[in-house]
Amino acid sequence: MCVELHDAELQCEADECRGKIISLLLGVGKLLSEQNDIVAALDSLLSYMRRHMGMQRAAINLLHRESGHVFAYRCMGMTPSEQDRGVYNVGEGITGKVVENATPIVLRRIGSEPDFLNRTGTIMLASDKDMSFICVPIHLGPKVLGAISASRLYRSDAALRKHVNVLSVMAQMLAHAVELYLVENIDRVEWEKRTRLLLSQLKERFHPDNMIGISRPMQEVYELIHKASPTKVTVLLLGESGVGKEMVANALHYGGLRPGGPFIKCNCAALPESIVESELFGHEKGSFTGASFRKGRFEDADGGTIFLDEVGELSLAVQAKLLRLLQERQFERVGGNRSIAVDIRIIAATNRDLAEMVAQGTFREDLYYRLNVFPVIIPPLRQRGDDVVALAEHFMSYYAKEAEKNITGISTSAMNLLVRHNWPGNVRELENVIHRAVILAEGEILHAHDLPLALHPQTSSGKGQPPNLENRLASIEYDMLVETLRRCQGNMSKAAEALGLTRRTMGLRMKRFNLNYKQFRQGG
């Protein structure tokens, strides 16, 4: 946490203050002239602002001239996600106005200025709004290159003016170095920012807390992910096809030690046996007719993670080579005799019973034990209870947005069919079912008749005929009764009036569908 300095502490002797600033100027100048290290120079300034000026937050903002965006390049007192949000158009917010007009702006109290956008989200407490904000431009003549911004609590205007002058001097001193840096690195800076933002989004997307599933079996999976992610342990994902093994592999990689490293996915079952060894390990030029040099998947994953899906489909010959890689982290390309070392994490997955395959002699026992260091069993959807409801609503929202349809919910009868289904294809089957239903839907609600025939009890063992008009009308009537009773909290008189029915007719229709007003009062 930054130390807040009282103004009395700032009223130091003139020689002492001058000495500190001169030391800063000498240090920054040396880093720029002798080492050409602008990053270290900027960090030195930020450190001075924290230690000797008492700033709680500060940023060196640079202007990307092609896009017109002003972005926070180096920061102090902000998290990486807060830094990523600190992007402004020229003229937008206080920072954007400073860059646009090339003149400093000083806010005595942040909370009193409507133009302060708080885009980074760092101003959250009531006390934060009492802080002052300083923003001075970095410019060479009329050419603005960026801005230095900082905030802290001040008790006197004299101390505030003093710090404005210090930052203005530093901005002028840094201008030439910043211009040179932007000319040499502008493309790389933008790429780094985009990569960092994408990585932050990926880490958030695949964080276990953002994975869909509240059932007890999935909570146990999340706990294992939390424990395995910050290690380099080999993980074996076990479960039926379609349960989401690839999603778990993503969570392990992006929550791991090297989320910025490569993440190579390889479906072993999709590779023809004749080329699987070459695909995984690469090959040398001339290793077979017409062969040119090619790196394999393991080399591509160096410094990151490789995900071997359906690892049980590998031949015994490839299994032997994979075993050596797991033991020594070395291998040879096809047709080569030079050992290649790689630093990778291996995540394997299969829907087969590897222990049974070992007993049958179709999978190497030593490889099995090498892979089975940290097994994670992902439960099938039929064992995950109410996760069906959460997943169905998620897929509905996703595909409704993709299809640009205003679909707001799933009817009770349709949800009942979804919950009762056994889901042999697991999450993948559920996703396909909801995707199809969204395409077929004609209103704002997904109804039972939008779902495939296999989910309807009357056709699951029947002749495969589509539901007739009477069944469809009954489904719609049931949905309307349930939704109206729920909205009216079981009040039959209000529900009947809303539907344009008499109370007696309402009672008869409820009796037909075995509905009781009490269940809606309790639910309400």
C-alpha positions as CSV (number, residue, x, y, z in Angstrom):
1,M,0.0,0.0,0.0
2,C,1.3,3.5,-0.8
3,V,2.3,5.7,2.1
4,E,0.3,9.0,2.4
5,L,2.5,11.9,3.3
6,H,1.2,14.8,5.3
7,D,1.8,18.3,3.9
8,A,4.1,19.0,6.9
9,E,6.3,16.2,5.7
10,L,6.4,17.9,2.3
11,Q,7.6,21.2,3.7
12,C,11.2,20.0,3.8
13,E,14.3,22.1,3.6
14,A,14.9,23.6,0.2
15,D,18.3,21.9,-0.2
16,E,16.9,18.5,0.8
17,C,14.0,18.7,-1.7
18,R,16.3,20.0,-4.4
19,G,18.7,17.1,-3.6
20,K,16.0,14.5,-4.0
21,I,14.8,15.9,-7.4
22,I,18.3,16.3,-8.6
23,S,19.0,12.6,-7.7
24,L,15.9,11.6,-9.7
25,L,16.9,13.7,-12.7
26,L,20.5,12.2,-12.6
27,G,19.1,8.7,-12.3
28,V,16.6,9.0,-15.1
29,G,19.1,10.8,-17.4
30,K,21.7,8.0,-16.8
31,L,19.2,5.3,-17.7
32,L,18.2,7.1,-20.9
33,S,21.6,8.2,-22.1
34,E,23.8,5.3,-21.1
35,Q,21.5,2.3,-21.1
36,N,18.7,3.5,-23.4
37,D,16.3,1.9,-21.0
38,I,13.1,4.0,-21.0
39,V,11.1,1.3,-19.1
40,A,13.6,1.5,-16.2
41,A,13.5,5.3,-16.4
42,L,9.7,5.4,-16.2
43,D,9.6,2.9,-13.4
44,S,12.2,5.0,-11.5
45,L,9.9,8.1,-11.9
46,L,6.9,6.1,-10.6
47,S,8.9,4.8,-7.7
48,Y,9.9,8.4,-6.8
49,M,6.3,9.5,-7.1
50,R,5.3,6.8,-4.6
51,R,8.1,7.2,-2.1
52,H,8.8,10.9,-2.1
53,M,5.5,12.4,-3.4
54,G,3.1,10.1,-1.7
55,M,1.1,9.3,-4.8
56,Q,-1.4,6.5,-4.4
57,R,-1.8,5.9,-8.1
58,A,0.1,7.1,-11.1
59,A,0.4,6.2,-14.8
60,I,2.6,7.1,-17.8
61,N,0.2,7.3,-20.7
62,L,1.3,7.1,-24.3
63,L,-0.5,8.1,-27.5
64,H,-0.9,5.6,-30.2
65,R,-1.0,7.9,-33.2
66,E,-2.5,5.5,-35.7
67,S,-5.5,4.5,-33.6
68,G,-5.8,7.8,-31.7
69,H,-6.0,5.9,-28.4
70,V,-4.2,7.0,-25.2
71,F,-3.2,3.9,-23.2
72,A,-1.6,3.4,-19.8
73,Y,1.9,2.1,-20.6
74,R,3.5,1.9,-17.1
75,C,1.5,2.2,-13.9
76,M,1.8,2.3,-10.1
77,G,-1.0,1.4,-7.7
78,M,-3.1,-0.4,-10.3
79,T,-3.8,-4.1,-11.0
80,P,-3.1,-5.4,-14.6
81,S,-6.9,-5.4,-15.4
82,E,-7.3,-1.8,-14.2
83,Q,-4.3,-0.8,-16.3
84,D,-5.9,-2.5,-19.4
85,R,-9.1,-0.5,-18.9
86,G,-7.2,2.8,-18.9
87,V,-7.7,3.5,-22.6
88,Y,-9.0,6.9,-23.9
89,N,-9.7,8.5,-27.2
90,V,-8.1,11.9,-27.7
91,G,-10.3,14.5,-26.1
92,E,-12.1,11.9,-23.9
93,G,-11.9,12.3,-20.1
94,I,-9.3,14.3,-18.4
95,T,-6.3,12.4,-19.8
96,G,-7.7,12.6,-23.3
97,K,-8.3,16.4,-22.9
98,V,-4.7,16.9,-21.7
99,V,-3.4,15.1,-24.8
100,E,-5.7,17.0,-27.1
101,N,-4.9,20.5,-25.8
102,A,-1.2,19.9,-24.6
103,T,-2.0,21.7,-21.4
104,P,-2.0,20.4,-17.8
105,I,-5.2,19.8,-15.9
106,V,-5.4,19.7,-12.1
107,L,-8.5,18.6,-10.3
108,R,-8.5,19.7,-6.6
109,R,-11.2,17.1,-5.8
110,I,-11.9,14.2,-8.1
111,G,-15.5,13.7,-6.9
112,S,-16.4,17.2,-8.0
113,E,-15.4,16.8,-11.7
114,P,-17.9,15.1,-14.0
115,D,-15.3,14.8,-16.8
116,F,-13.3,12.4,-14.6
117,L,-14.5,9.0,-16.1
118,N,-12.8,6.6,-13.6
119,R,-12.4,4.2,-16.5
120,T,-9.8,2.1,-14.7
121,G,-12.3,1.6,-11.8
122,T,-9.7,2.5,-9.1
123,I,-11.9,5.2,-7.5
124,M,-14.3,3.0,-5.4
125,L,-14.3,4.4,-1.9
126,A,-15.9,7.6,-0.7
127,S,-12.5,8.8,0.5
128,D,-11.0,8.3,-3.0
129,K,-13.3,11.0,-4.3
130,D,-11.6,13.5,-2.0
131,M,-8.2,13.0,-3.7
132,S,-6.7,15.4,-6.2
133,F,-5.7,14.4,-9.8
134,I,-2.8,15.8,-11.7
135,C,-2.3,15.2,-15.5
136,V,0.5,16.9,-17.4
137,P,1.3,16.4,-21.1
138,I,4.4,14.9,-22.6
139,H,5.1,16.9,-25.7
140,L,7.7,18.2,-28.1
141,G,6.5,21.5,-29.4
142,P,3.0,21.0,-30.8
143,K,3.5,17.2,-31.0
144,V,1.9,15.5,-28.0
145,L,3.3,12.1,-27.1
146,G,1.4,11.2,-24.0
147,A,0.7,12.3,-20.4
148,I,1.8,11.7,-16.8
149,S,-1.2,11.3,-14.4
150,A,-1.2,10.8,-10.6
151,S,-3.6,11.1,-7.7
152,R,-3.4,11.5,-3.9
153,L,-4.9,13.5,-1.1
154,Y,-3.6,17.0,-0.5
155,R,-4.2,19.3,2.4
156,S,-2.8,22.5,0.8
157,D,-2.7,24.0,-2.6
158,A,1.1,24.8,-2.2
159,A,2.0,21.1,-2.0
160,L,-0.3,20.4,-5.0
161,R,1.4,23.2,-7.1
162,K,4.8,21.9,-6.2
163,H,4.0,18.4,-7.5
164,V,2.5,19.8,-10.7
165,N,5.8,21.6,-11.3
166,V,7.9,18.4,-10.6
167,L,5.8,16.3,-13.0
168,S,5.9,19.0,-15.7
169,V,9.7,19.1,-15.5
170,M,9.9,15.3,-15.8
171,A,7.5,15.3,-18.7
172,Q,9.7,17.7,-20.6
173,M,12.8,15.6,-19.8
174,L,11.2,12.4,-21.0
175,A,9.7,13.8,-24.2
176,H,12.7,13.0,-26.6
177,A,13.1,9.4,-25.2
178,V,9.3,8.8,-25.4
179,E,9.2,10.0,-29.1
180,L,12.1,7.7,-30.0
181,Y,10.5,4.8,-28.2
182,L,7.2,5.3,-29.9
183,V,8.8,5.4,-33.3
184,E,10.8,2.2,-32.7
185,N,8.2,0.2,-30.8
186,I,4.7,1.5,-31.5
187,D,3.6,-1.7,-33.2
188,R,5.1,-3.9,-30.5
189,V,3.6,-1.8,-27.8
190,E,0.1,-2.1,-29.3
191,W,0.6,-5.9,-29.8
192,E,1.7,-6.3,-26.2
193,K,-1.3,-4.4,-25.0
194,R,-3.7,-6.5,-27.1
195,T,-2.0,-9.7,-26.1
196,R,-2.3,-8.8,-22.4
197,L,-5.9,-7.8,-22.7
198,L,-6.7,-11.0,-24.6
199,L,-4.8,-13.1,-22.1
200,S,-6.7,-11.4,-19.3
201,Q,-10.0,-12.1,-21.0
202,L,-9.0,-15.7,-21.5
203,K,-8.0,-16.2,-17.9
204,E,-11.3,-14.7,-16.8
205,R,-13.3,-16.8,-19.2
206,F,-11.7,-20.1,-18.3
207,H,-11.4,-19.3,-14.6
208,P,-13.3,-22.1,-12.7
209,D,-15.5,-19.5,-11.0
210,N,-16.8,-18.6,-14.5
211,M,-17.4,-22.1,-15.7
212,I,-21.1,-23.1,-15.7
213,G,-22.1,-25.7,-13.1
214,I,-23.1,-25.5,-9.5
215,S,-23.6,-29.2,-8.7
216,R,-21.5,-30.9,-6.1
217,P,-19.6,-33.1,-8.6
218,M,-18.6,-30.0,-10.6
219,Q,-17.5,-28.2,-7.4
220,E,-15.1,-31.0,-6.7
221,V,-13.7,-30.6,-10.2
222,Y,-13.2,-26.9,-9.7
223,E,-11.3,-27.6,-6.5
224,L,-9.0,-30.0,-8.3
225,I,-8.4,-27.4,-11.1
226,H,-7.5,-24.8,-8.4
227,K,-5.0,-27.1,-6.9
228,A,-3.4,-28.3,-10.2
229,S,-3.3,-25.1,-12.1
230,P,-0.4,-23.3,-10.4
231,T,1.8,-26.4,-10.8
232,K,3.5,-28.2,-13.8
233,V,2.0,-31.6,-12.9
234,T,0.8,-33.8,-15.7
235,V,-3.0,-34.0,-15.6
236,L,-5.2,-36.8,-17.0
237,L,-8.8,-35.8,-17.7
238,L,-11.2,-38.7,-17.7
239,G,-14.9,-38.6,-18.7
240,E,-17.4,-39.4,-21.4
241,S,-17.3,-37.7,-24.8
242,G,-18.9,-34.2,-24.6
243,V,-18.5,-33.6,-20.9
244,G,-16.2,-30.6,-21.3
245,K,-12.6,-32.0,-21.0
246,E,-11.3,-29.3,-23.4
247,M,-12.8,-26.5,-21.2
248,V,-11.1,-27.9,-18.2
249,A,-7.8,-28.1,-20.1
250,N,-8.2,-24.4,-21.0
251,A,-8.8,-23.6,-17.3
252,L,-5.6,-25.5,-16.3
253,H,-3.5,-23.7,-18.9
254,Y,-4.8,-20.1,-18.5
255,G,-4.8,-20.4,-14.7
256,G,-1.3,-22.0,-14.7
257,L,2.2,-20.7,-14.4
258,R,2.6,-19.7,-18.0
259,P,-0.7,-18.6,-19.4
260,G,1.0,-16.4,-22.0
261,G,2.9,-19.4,-23.4
262,P,1.6,-21.5,-26.4
263,F,-1.4,-23.8,-25.9
264,I,-1.3,-26.5,-28.5
265,K,-4.3,-28.8,-28.8
266,C,-4.1,-32.2,-30.6
267,N,-6.9,-34.7,-31.1
268,C,-5.0,-38.0,-31.4
269,A,-8.0,-39.8,-32.7
270,A,-8.3,-37.4,-35.7
271,L,-4.7,-38.0,-36.9
272,P,-4.2,-40.9,-39.3
273,E,-1.9,-43.5,-37.8
274,S,0.6,-43.1,-40.7
275,I,1.3,-39.5,-39.8
276,V,0.6,-39.2,-36.1
277,E,4.3,-39.6,-35.1
278,S,5.3,-36.9,-37.6
279,E,2.6,-34.6,-36.4
280,L,3.5,-34.9,-32.8
281,F,7.3,-35.0,-33.0
282,G,8.1,-33.4,-36.4
283,H,10.4,-34.8,-39.1
284,E,13.6,-34.0,-40.8
285,K,14.1,-33.2,-44.4
286,G,14.3,-36.4,-46.4
287,S,13.0,-38.6,-43.7
288,F,10.5,-40.0,-46.2
289,T,9.7,-39.4,-49.8
290,G,9.1,-35.7,-50.5
291,A,9.6,-34.8,-46.8
292,S,10.7,-31.2,-45.9
293,F,11.7,-30.1,-42.5
294,R,8.8,-29.6,-40.1
295,K,8.4,-29.0,-36.4
296,G,5.9,-31.2,-34.4
297,R,3.3,-30.2,-31.9
298,F,5.6,-30.8,-28.9
299,E,8.1,-28.3,-30.2
300,D,5.3,-25.8,-31.0
301,A,4.2,-26.1,-27.3
302,D,7.7,-25.4,-25.9
303,G,7.3,-22.9,-23.1
304,G,3.6,-23.7,-22.7
305,T,1.1,-26.5,-22.6
306,I,0.1,-29.3,-25.0
307,F,-3.3,-30.9,-24.7
308,L,-3.5,-34.5,-26.0
309,D,-7.1,-35.4,-26.5
310,E,-8.1,-39.0,-26.9
311,V,-4.7,-40.2,-25.9
312,G,-6.0,-43.7,-25.7
313,E,-6.1,-43.9,-29.5
314,L,-2.3,-43.7,-29.9
315,S,-0.5,-46.8,-31.2
316,L,2.0,-48.7,-29.0
317,A,4.9,-47.3,-31.1
318,V,3.9,-43.7,-30.5
319,Q,3.2,-44.5,-26.8
320,A,6.8,-45.6,-26.4
321,K,8.1,-42.3,-27.7
322,L,5.6,-40.3,-25.6
323,L,6.8,-42.2,-22.5
324,R,10.4,-41.0,-23.1
325,L,9.2,-37.4,-23.5
326,L,7.3,-37.6,-20.2
327,Q,10.3,-39.1,-18.4
328,E,13.1,-36.9,-19.9
329,R,11.3,-34.0,-21.6
330,Q,13.4,-34.9,-24.7
331,F,12.6,-36.6,-28.1
332,E,13.9,-37.0,-31.6
333,R,12.2,-35.9,-34.8
334,V,11.3,-38.6,-37.3
335,G,14.4,-39.3,-39.4
336,G,16.6,-37.4,-36.9
337,N,19.2,-38.5,-34.3
338,R,19.5,-35.3,-32.3
339,S,17.7,-35.1,-29.0
340,I,15.5,-32.0,-28.7
341,A,14.7,-30.7,-25.2
342,V,11.3,-29.1,-24.5
343,D,9.9,-27.3,-21.4
344,I,6.2,-28.2,-21.6
345,R,3.2,-29.1,-19.5
346,I,1.2,-32.1,-20.7
347,I,-2.5,-32.5,-20.2
348,A,-4.0,-35.7,-21.6
349,A,-7.7,-36.7,-21.9
350,T,-9.6,-39.8,-22.9
351,N,-13.1,-41.2,-22.8
352,R,-11.7,-44.8,-22.6
353,D,-10.9,-47.0,-19.6
354,L,-7.1,-46.9,-19.7
355,A,-6.7,-49.4,-16.8
356,E,-8.8,-51.9,-18.8
357,M,-6.7,-51.2,-21.9
358,V,-3.5,-51.9,-19.9
359,A,-5.0,-55.2,-18.8
360,Q,-5.7,-56.0,-22.5
361,G,-2.2,-55.0,-23.6
362,T,-3.4,-52.2,-25.9
363,F,-2.0,-49.4,-23.7
364,R,1.5,-49.3,-22.0
365,E,1.3,-49.8,-18.3
366,D,4.4,-47.5,-17.7
367,L,2.9,-44.7,-19.8
368,Y,-0.4,-45.1,-17.9
369,Y,1.3,-44.4,-14.6
370,R,3.2,-41.5,-16.1
371,L,0.0,-39.9,-17.3
372,N,-2.1,-40.7,-14.3
373,V,-0.2,-38.5,-11.9
374,F,-3.1,-36.1,-11.3
375,P,-6.4,-37.6,-12.6
376,V,-9.5,-35.5,-12.8
377,I,-12.8,-37.2,-13.5
378,I,-15.4,-35.0,-15.1
379,P,-18.9,-36.2,-14.4
380,P,-21.5,-36.8,-17.2
381,L,-24.3,-34.3,-17.5
382,R,-26.9,-36.8,-16.2
383,Q,-25.1,-36.7,-12.8
384,R,-25.0,-32.9,-12.5
385,G,-28.5,-32.2,-11.4
386,D,-29.6,-28.6,-11.9
387,D,-26.6,-27.8,-14.1
388,V,-28.8,-28.7,-17.1
389,V,-30.9,-25.6,-16.3
390,A,-28.0,-23.3,-16.0
391,L,-26.3,-24.6,-19.2
392,A,-29.5,-24.5,-21.2
393,E,-30.1,-20.9,-20.3
394,H,-26.5,-20.0,-21.1
395,F,-26.6,-21.6,-24.5
396,M,-30.0,-20.0,-25.2
397,S,-28.6,-16.5,-24.5
398,Y,-25.5,-17.2,-26.5
399,Y,-27.2,-18.5,-29.6
400,A,-30.1,-16.0,-29.4
401,K,-27.5,-13.2,-29.5
402,E,-25.7,-14.9,-32.4
403,A,-29.0,-15.3,-34.4
404,E,-30.0,-11.7,-33.4
405,K,-33.3,-13.0,-31.8
406,N,-35.0,-11.6,-28.8
407,I,-35.4,-14.9,-26.9
408,T,-35.8,-14.3,-23.1
409,G,-36.5,-17.7,-21.6
410,I,-37.4,-21.4,-21.8
411,S,-40.9,-22.6,-21.1
412,T,-41.6,-24.8,-18.1
413,S,-42.7,-27.8,-20.3
414,A,-39.5,-27.5,-22.4
415,M,-37.3,-27.2,-19.3
416,N,-39.0,-30.3,-17.9
417,L,-38.1,-32.2,-21.0
418,L,-34.5,-31.0,-20.8
419,V,-34.2,-32.0,-17.2
420,R,-35.7,-35.5,-17.7
421,H,-33.5,-36.4,-20.7
422,N,-30.5,-38.7,-20.0
423,W,-28.1,-36.7,-22.2
424,P,-25.9,-39.5,-23.6
425,G,-24.0,-36.9,-25.6
426,N,-23.5,-34.7,-22.4
427,V,-22.9,-31.0,-22.7
428,R,-22.2,-31.1,-26.4
429,E,-25.6,-32.7,-27.1
430,L,-27.4,-30.1,-24.9
431,E,-25.6,-27.3,-26.7
432,N,-26.7,-28.7,-30.1
433,V,-30.3,-29.1,-28.9
434,I,-30.6,-25.5,-27.7
435,H,-28.9,-24.2,-30.8
436,R,-31.5,-26.0,-33.0
437,A,-34.3,-24.8,-30.7
438,V,-33.2,-21.1,-31.0
439,I,-33.2,-21.4,-34.8
440,L,-36.7,-22.9,-34.8
441,A,-38.2,-20.6,-32.2
442,E,-40.8,-18.1,-33.5
443,G,-41.4,-16.1,-30.3
444,E,-39.5,-14.9,-27.2
445,I,-39.8,-18.2,-25.4
446,L,-38.4,-21.7,-26.3
447,H,-41.3,-24.1,-26.2
448,A,-41.4,-27.9,-26.0
449,H,-42.3,-28.2,-29.7
450,D,-39.0,-26.5,-30.5
451,L,-37.1,-29.4,-29.1
452,P,-36.1,-32.6,-31.0
453,L,-38.5,-35.5,-31.1
454,A,-36.1,-37.7,-29.1
455,L,-36.8,-35.5,-26.0
456,H,-40.6,-36.0,-26.2
457,P,-41.9,-38.9,-24.1
458,Q,-44.7,-39.6,-26.6
459,T,-42.2,-40.1,-29.5
460,S,-39.1,-41.5,-27.7
461,S,-40.4,-45.0,-28.1
462,G,-43.0,-44.4,-30.7
463,K,-43.1,-44.4,-34.5
464,G,-41.1,-41.3,-34.9
465,Q,-44.1,-39.2,-35.9
466,P,-44.0,-35.5,-35.1
467,P,-46.2,-34.1,-32.3
468,N,-49.7,-33.4,-33.7
469,L,-51.6,-30.1,-33.4
470,E,-53.4,-31.2,-30.2
471,N,-50.1,-31.9,-28.4
472,R,-48.6,-28.6,-29.5
473,L,-51.6,-26.6,-28.4
474,A,-51.6,-28.5,-25.0
475,S,-47.9,-27.7,-24.6
476,I,-48.6,-24.0,-25.3
477,E,-51.6,-24.0,-23.0
478,Y,-49.6,-25.6,-20.2
479,D,-46.8,-23.0,-20.5
480,M,-49.3,-20.1,-20.4
481,L,-51.0,-21.5,-17.3
482,V,-47.8,-22.1,-15.4
483,E,-46.3,-18.7,-16.3
484,T,-49.4,-16.8,-15.4
485,L,-49.9,-18.7,-12.1
486,R,-46.2,-18.0,-11.2
487,R,-46.6,-14.3,-12.1
488,C,-49.8,-14.1,-10.0
489,Q,-48.2,-16.1,-7.1
490,G,-50.9,-18.8,-7.2
491,N,-53.9,-16.4,-7.1
492,M,-56.4,-18.2,-9.3
493,S,-58.7,-15.2,-9.7
494,K,-56.0,-12.9,-10.9
495,A,-54.6,-15.6,-13.2
496,A,-58.0,-16.3,-14.7
497,E,-58.6,-12.6,-15.3
498,A,-55.2,-12.3,-17.0
499,L,-55.9,-15.2,-19.3
500,G,-59.5,-14.0,-20.0
501,L,-61.1,-17.1,-18.4
502,T,-63.7,-17.6,-15.7
503,R,-62.4,-19.0,-12.4
504,R,-64.3,-22.3,-13.0
505,T,-62.7,-22.7,-16.5
506,M,-59.3,-21.9,-15.0
507,G,-59.8,-24.6,-12.4
508,L,-60.8,-27.2,-15.0
509,R,-57.8,-26.4,-17.1
510,M,-55.5,-26.6,-14.1
511,K,-57.0,-30.0,-13.2
512,R,-56.4,-31.2,-16.7
513,F,-52.6,-30.6,-16.2
514,N,-52.5,-31.6,-12.6
515,L,-51.6,-28.1,-11.4
516,N,-52.2,-26.9,-7.9
517,Y,-52.2,-23.2,-7.0
518,K,-50.4,-23.9,-3.7
519,Q,-47.1,-24.8,-5.3
520,F,-47.0,-21.4,-6.9
521,R,-47.8,-19.6,-3.7
522,Q,-44.9,-21.4,-2.0
523,G,-42.6,-20.7,-5.0
524,G,-43.7,-17.1,-4.9
